[in-house]
Amino acid sequence: MTRDKDELAKAQAELRDLTRTVLALRQELESAHADVGDQLRKSAVAANAEIAQLKTTVAVLREELEKARGERETAVQQAIAASHNDIQQLKATVVSLRDALELARFEKDSSIEKAMSGANAEIAQLHGTICELRGQLEALPPKT
């Protein structure tokens, strides 16, 4: 019987040890679950903060992109307007130069016509003088 009592005491001691081990493991498991839950919450908070920061960054970048597009569009419109003004000025210059060229041609043609008229008048006068001199030469008595 002592042997049964000893075995019973050993079994009760082992049962007590196992119960304590189970309790300790249960507490450790609960603590681990709590740590995992805390880590998950912290990770979720960090992820949400990063998401919010990324959304803010996206909004800022979108605004900058729209601003850059607007500036580019303004620059293009200004370049088009400047080109249009240059074209208009060049067209006006072409018209002015064409008019000046036409005037120069007219003046040249006029001066050529005037010179030709003067030359023809001088030729006619010289023909008249030739005829008169010929008449005078023919009227002279022959030399013997």
Secondary structure, DSSP 8 states (H G I E B T S, - for coil): -HHHHHHHHHHHHHHHHHHHHHHHHHHHHHHHHHHHHHHHHHHHHHHHHHHHHHHHHHHHHHHHHHHHHHHHHHHHHHHHHHHHHHHHHHHHHHHHHHHHHHHHHHHHHHHHHHHHHHHHHHHHHHHHHHHHHHHHHHHS----
